[in-house]
């Protein structure tokens, strides 16, 4: 497990024991996520948690941008289908890593499978209306 050093900002390695010791809920922003009868985060909770993942080029979260198409939870694994704003996005791996990290921090989610799809193709019509307003305020023409 890795964390970020609060002074230098560089990633640091964490032992499994140290990570587990910090899981008292005070450091996990997803500790109050909605769970099903088995204590596993619901697809709605997964979608809400994915708002922590920002598109690094635009600066808004991938959910409000309309990039997350589907999330299904089976056998403690979150399966997510999502797209990118462009097919040749150079930051695909970064988004994949962040999505996996966020989803596996949810209660009962042990693994995440993130699949990038390009059908249907993403358009600006998929952006949440409030996010469109934010983009317009930043000077984007949407």
Backbone as CSV, one residue per row, in Angstrom:
resi,resn,N_x,N_y,N_z,CA_x,CA_y,CA_z,C_x,C_y,C_z
1,UNK,0.848,-1.171,0.000,0.000,0.000,0.000,0.895,1.235,0.000
2,UNK,0.421,2.296,-0.631,1.214,3.512,-0.611,0.382,4.670,-0.082
3,UNK,1.053,5.597,0.538,0.435,6.810,1.030,1.313,7.959,0.569
4,UNK,0.906,9.161,0.875,1.685,10.331,0.491,2.265,10.977,1.735
5,UNK,3.558,11.251,1.709,4.211,11.924,2.821,3.651,13.347,2.891
6,UNK,3.101,13.770,4.045,2.474,15.088,4.138,3.451,16.252,4.005
7,UNK,4.725,16.005,4.203,5.708,17.081,4.118,6.266,17.208,2.705
8,UNK,6.725,16.092,2.147,7.350,16.150,0.826,6.369,15.974,-0.315
9,UNK,5.221,15.329,-0.046,4.257,15.060,-1.104,4.600,13.845,-1.944
10,UNK,5.703,13.157,-1.599,6.121,11.978,-2.353,5.425,10.741,-1.820
11,UNK,5.139,9.771,-2.699,4.527,8.522,-2.229,5.478,7.759,-1.311
12,UNK,4.903,7.115,-0.308,5.676,6.265,0.591,4.986,4.921,0.680
13,UNK,5.739,3.892,0.917,5.171,2.553,1.037,4.657,2.340,2.453
14,UNK,3.559,1.644,2.562,2.921,1.335,3.824,2.868,-0.182,3.960
15,UNK,3.107,-0.683,5.139,2.931,-2.121,5.347,1.434,-2.411,5.428
16,UNK,1.055,-3.638,5.190,-0.350,-4.014,5.307,-0.857,-3.758,6.721
17,UNK,-0.015,-4.018,7.716,-0.418,-3.817,9.108,-0.672,-2.334,9.399
18,UNK,0.191,-1.472,8.887,0.014,-0.035,9.115,-1.257,0.463,8.435
19,UNK,-1.517,-0.033,7.229,-2.727,0.362,6.524,-3.964,-0.079,7.302
20,UNK,-3.989,-1.331,7.734,-5.136,-1.855,8.476,-5.342,-1.093,9.785
21,UNK,-4.258,-0.686,10.425,-4.363,0.033,11.694,-5.057,1.385,11.516
22,UNK,-4.937,1.956,10.322,-5.550,3.258,10.060,-6.990,3.141,9.589
23,UNK,-7.544,1.961,9.515,-8.886,1.778,8.968,-9.978,1.878,10.025
24,UNK,-9.785,2.764,10.988,-10.801,2.949,12.025,-11.922,3.868,11.557
25,UNK,-11.863,4.313,10.310,-12.889,5.187,9.766,-12.486,6.638,9.757
26,UNK,-11.530,7.020,10.587,-11.155,8.427,10.653,-10.383,8.874,9.421
27,UNK,-9.658,7.969,8.777,-8.885,8.347,7.600,-9.491,7.824,6.311
28,UNK,-10.515,7.020,6.396,-11.120,6.469,5.201,-12.370,7.279,4.866
29,UNK,-12.324,8.082,3.802,-13.485,8.919,3.481,-14.698,8.104,3.033
30,UNK,-14.519,6.814,2.797,-15.610,5.981,2.316,-16.182,5.062,3.393
31,UNK,-15.802,5.269,4.647,-16.246,4.374,5.723,-17.755,4.431,5.939
32,UNK,-18.410,5.510,5.524,-19.853,5.613,5.705,-20.621,5.327,4.414
33,UNK,-19.965,4.677,3.458,-20.606,4.355,2.180,-21.783,3.409,2.383
34,UNK,-22.764,3.548,1.525,-23.937,2.671,1.560,-23.513,1.242,1.231
35,UNK,-23.955,0.298,2.060,-23.609,-1.107,1.853,-24.876,-1.946,1.762
36,UNK,-24.733,-3.129,1.150,-25.860,-4.049,1.061,-25.942,-4.887,2.334
37,UNK,-26.815,-5.890,2.335,-27.016,-6.723,3.526,-25.791,-7.534,3.909
38,UNK,-24.821,-7.661,2.997,-23.587,-8.396,3.283,-22.424,-7.486,3.671
39,UNK,-22.693,-6.193,3.802,-21.646,-5.251,4.163,-20.750,-4.841,3.002
40,UNK,-21.235,-5.050,1.777,-20.469,-4.711,0.578,-21.052,-3.432,-0.016
41,UNK,-20.175,-2.522,-0.417,-20.620,-1.260,-1.002,-21.532,-1.509,-2.199
42,UNK,-22.581,-0.713,-2.296,-23.533,-0.837,-3.401,-22.969,-0.160,-4.654
43,UNK,-23.521,-0.481,-5.824,-23.101,0.227,-7.036,-23.275,1.746,-6.916
44,UNK,-24.335,2.188,-6.241,-24.545,3.627,-6.046,-23.417,4.224,-5.203
45,UNK,-22.977,3.500,-4.178,-21.866,3.971,-3.346,-20.576,4.012,-4.157
46,UNK,-20.396,3.039,-5.025,-19.209,3.025,-5.890,-19.211,4.239,-6.807
47,UNK,-20.371,4.525,-7.398,-20.487,5.681,-8.297,-20.177,6.974,-7.539
48,UNK,-20.725,7.088,-6.336,-20.480,8.291,-5.531,-18.987,8.414,-5.192
49,UNK,-18.357,7.308,-4.834,-16.931,7.326,-4.498,-16.081,7.704,-5.698
50,UNK,-16.524,7.327,-6.891,-15.760,7.646,-8.098,-15.695,9.145,-8.372
51,UNK,-16.494,9.925,-7.658,-16.395,11.386,-7.791,-15.075,11.905,-7.230
52,UNK,-14.340,11.041,-6.527,-13.014,11.418,-6.023,-11.960,11.344,-7.125
53,UNK,-12.301,10.737,-8.256,-11.349,10.594,-9.362,-11.575,11.730,-10.349
54,UNK,-10.557,12.555,-10.507,-10.654,13.704,-11.410,-10.031,13.393,-12.752
55,UNK,-10.645,13.912,-13.801,-10.003,13.868,-15.103,-8.854,14.869,-15.018
56,UNK,-7.611,14.410,-15.144,-6.470,15.295,-14.905,-6.327,16.444,-15.907
57,UNK,-6.902,16.293,-17.075,-6.792,17.362,-18.071,-7.875,18.416,-17.907
58,UNK,-9.043,18.006,-17.423,-10.164,18.932,-17.300,-10.319,19.438,-15.877
59,UNK,-10.034,18.580,-14.903,-10.104,18.998,-13.504,-11.447,18.765,-12.846
60,UNK,-12.347,18.054,-13.508,-13.628,17.693,-12.912,-13.682,16.183,-12.744
61,UNK,-14.568,15.725,-11.869,-14.611,14.290,-11.604,-15.223,13.516,-12.773
62,UNK,-14.828,12.253,-12.869,-15.212,11.417,-14.006,-16.709,11.087,-14.026
63,UNK,-17.361,11.118,-12.873,-18.800,10.843,-12.826,-19.573,12.012,-13.417
64,UNK,-19.292,13.224,-12.933,-20.006,14.397,-13.430,-19.695,14.670,-14.901
65,UNK,-18.541,14.236,-15.366,-18.217,14.383,-16.784,-18.966,13.368,-17.650
66,UNK,-19.613,12.385,-17.017,-20.360,11.382,-17.766,-19.496,10.265,-18.306
67,UNK,-18.323,10.069,-17.709,-17.390,9.056,-18.201,-17.655,7.667,-17.625
68,UNK,-18.371,7.583,-16.508,-18.668,6.287,-15.889,-20.002,5.795,-16.441
69,UNK,-19.961,4.668,-17.154,-21.155,4.130,-17.791,-21.898,3.141,-16.901
70,UNK,-21.177,2.237,-16.251,-21.842,1.179,-15.494,-20.925,0.661,-14.392
71,UNK,-21.525,0.379,-13.226,-20.792,-0.263,-12.132,-21.662,-1.402,-11.605
72,UNK,-21.072,-2.583,-11.548,-21.745,-3.773,-11.013,-20.822,-4.362,-9.959
73,UNK,-21.394,-4.814,-8.852,-20.600,-5.429,-7.789,-21.007,-6.899,-7.677
74,UNK,-20.031,-7.792,-7.867,-20.234,-9.240,-7.733,-19.066,-9.834,-6.970
75,UNK,-19.362,-10.676,-5.995,-18.319,-11.402,-5.266,-17.194,-10.487,-4.783
76,UNK,-17.566,-9.388,-4.164,-16.613,-8.426,-3.584,-15.700,-7.772,-4.620
77,UNK,-16.111,-7.795,-5.885,-15.361,-7.137,-6.950,-16.259,-6.111,-7.628
78,UNK,-15.749,-4.898,-7.759,-16.470,-3.856,-8.491,-16.035,-3.916,-9.950
79,UNK,-16.995,-4.098,-10.841,-16.745,-4.121,-12.280,-17.281,-2.800,-12.834
80,UNK,-16.398,-2.005,-13.404,-16.811,-0.698,-13.910,-16.471,-0.560,-15.383
81,UNK,-17.455,-0.090,-16.143,-17.240,0.277,-17.541,-17.251,1.788,-17.601
82,UNK,-16.199,2.337,-18.191,-16.131,3.783,-18.331,-15.441,4.131,-19.640
83,UNK,-15.477,5.397,-19.961,-14.820,5.855,-21.173,-13.902,7.007,-20.820
84,UNK,-13.299,7.577,-21.833,-12.404,8.722,-21.679,-12.878,9.824,-22.620
85,UNK,-12.423,11.038,-22.377,-12.847,12.137,-23.241,-12.262,12.022,-24.643
86,UNK,-11.140,11.297,-24.760,-10.567,11.056,-26.090,-9.941,9.663,-26.107
87,UNK,-9.976,9.019,-27.263,-9.490,7.647,-27.372,-7.993,7.543,-27.090
88,UNK,-7.230,8.538,-27.436,-5.782,8.481,-27.233,-5.329,9.184,-25.966
89,UNK,-6.168,9.220,-24.956,-5.848,9.926,-23.714,-4.526,9.406,-23.138
90,UNK,-3.546,10.291,-22.956,-2.248,9.844,-22.439,-2.262,9.507,-20.956
91,UNK,-3.339,9.828,-20.270,-3.401,9.607,-18.821,-4.329,8.456,-18.445
92,UNK,-4.557,7.543,-19.385,-5.432,6.399,-19.141,-4.975,5.591,-17.929
93,UNK,-3.697,5.303,-17.852,-3.181,4.478,-16.749,-3.374,5.171,-15.402
94,UNK,-3.188,6.476,-15.358,-3.394,7.223,-14.114,-4.848,7.134,-13.666
95,UNK,-5.772,7.322,-14.580,-7.191,7.224,-14.245,-7.527,5.806,-13.789
96,UNK,-6.970,4.817,-14.465,-7.197,3.413,-14.089,-6.707,3.157,-12.664
97,UNK,-5.515,3.635,-12.339,-4.957,3.438,-10.997,-5.801,4.128,-9.939
98,UNK,-6.209,5.363,-10.207,-7.012,6.096,-9.234,-8.365,5.432,-9.024
99,UNK,-8.997,4.983,-10.110,-10.292,4.323,-10.004,-10.175,3.037,-9.188
100,UNK,-9.145,2.256,-9.464,-8.936,1.013,-8.724,-8.705,1.301,-7.244
101,UNK,-7.896,2.294,-6.949,-7.614,2.662,-5.564,-8.884,3.080,-4.836
102,UNK,-9.677,3.930,-5.456,-10.910,4.399,-4.826,-11.876,3.248,-4.594
103,UNK,-12.118,2.446,-5.615,-13.100,1.366,-5.487,-12.701,0.337,-4.435
104,UNK,-11.418,0.014,-4.354,-10.980,-1.002,-3.381,-10.887,-0.459,-1.960
105,UNK,-11.129,0.804,-1.753,-11.186,1.371,-0.404,-12.603,1.335,0.149
106,UNK,-13.569,0.960,-0.674,-14.950,0.879,-0.222,-15.177,-0.384,0.608
107,UNK,-16.116,-0.353,1.549,-16.380,-1.522,2.385,-16.738,-2.751,1.545
108,UNK,-16.061,-3.854,1.820,-16.373,-5.119,1.180,-15.868,-5.283,-0.243
109,UNK,-15.252,-4.263,-0.813,-14.732,-4.361,-2.182,-13.257,-4.747,-2.085
110,UNK,-12.951,-5.953,-2.526,-11.579,-6.460,-2.465,-10.814,-6.275,-3.757
111,UNK,-11.535,-6.133,-4.869,-10.880,-6.017,-6.167,-11.739,-5.134,-7.062
112,UNK,-11.098,-4.535,-8.062,-11.814,-3.700,-9.022,-11.335,-4.028,-10.422
113,UNK,-12.272,-4.133,-11.325,-11.968,-4.328,-12.735,-12.493,-3.110,-13.482
114,UNK,-11.581,-2.335,-14.030,-11.945,-1.117,-14.749,-11.752,-1.382,-16.239
115,UNK,-12.852,-1.300,-16.972,-12.805,-1.537,-18.412,-13.084,-0.226,-19.134
116,UNK,-12.173,0.165,-20.013,-12.363,1.363,-20.822,-13.031,0.963,-22.132
117,UNK,-14.141,1.603,-22.434,-14.885,1.326,-23.657,-15.076,2.639,-24.419
118,UNK,-15.298,2.526,-25.698,-15.493,3.729,-26.509,-16.792,3.669,-27.298
119,UNK,-17.691,2.798,-26.836,-19.011,2.714,-27.432,-20.008,2.604,-26.283
120,UNK,-20.900,3.517,-26.124,-21.092,4.662,-26.998,-19.991,5.697,-26.809
121,UNK,-19.707,6.440,-27.860,-18.670,7.469,-27.735,-19.130,8.589,-26.801
122,UNK,-18.179,9.113,-26.037,-18.481,10.194,-25.102,-18.721,11.486,-25.865
123,UNK,-19.711,12.257,-25.408,-19.954,13.591,-25.949,-20.191,14.535,-24.779
124,UNK,-20.112,15.812,-25.038,-20.341,16.800,-23.977,-21.789,16.779,-23.486
125,UNK,-22.694,16.166,-24.237,-24.082,16.033,-23.780,-24.188,15.148,-22.544
126,UNK,-23.168,14.321,-22.279,-23.185,13.407,-21.136,-22.764,14.085,-19.838
127,UNK,-22.290,15.311,-19.911,-21.821,16.036,-18.724,-23.010,16.491,-17.888
128,UNK,-22.903,16.325,-16.577,-23.914,16.784,-15.638,-24.123,18.296,-15.821
129,UNK,-25.367,18.784,-15.770,-25.620,20.212,-15.973,-24.818,21.136,-15.045
130,UNK,-24.672,20.752,-13.774,-23.888,21.585,-12.858,-22.419,21.616,-13.257
131,UNK,-21.914,20.473,-13.715,-20.518,20.418,-14.171,-20.335,21.256,-15.426
132,UNK,-21.357,21.301,-16.283,-21.283,22.151,-17.482,-21.132,23.615,-17.080
133,UNK,-21.867,24.001,-16.053,-21.763,25.390,-15.573,-20.350,25.686,-15.074
134,UNK,-19.757,24.715,-14.347,-18.381,24.888,-13.875,-17.425,25.037,-15.050
135,UNK,-17.622,24.209,-16.059,-16.751,24.266,-17.237,-16.910,25.590,-17.964
136,UNK,-18.136,26.073,-18.078,-18.357,27.374,-18.725,-17.657,28.484,-17.936
137,UNK,-17.721,28.395,-16.602,-17.052,29.392,-15.758,-15.537,29.372,-15.949
138,UNK,-14.999,28.190,-16.324,-13.561,28.072,-16.576,-13.201,28.451,-18.005
139,UNK,-14.209,28.785,-18.819,-13.927,29.206,-20.183,-14.130,28.159,-21.248
140,UNK,-14.634,26.962,-20.855,-14.909,25.914,-21.842,-16.226,26.221,-22.543
141,UNK,-16.313,25.892,-23.799,-17.526,26.085,-24.584,-18.286,24.773,-24.647
142,UNK,-19.182,24.550,-23.673,-19.977,23.316,-23.649,-21.442,23.628,-23.587
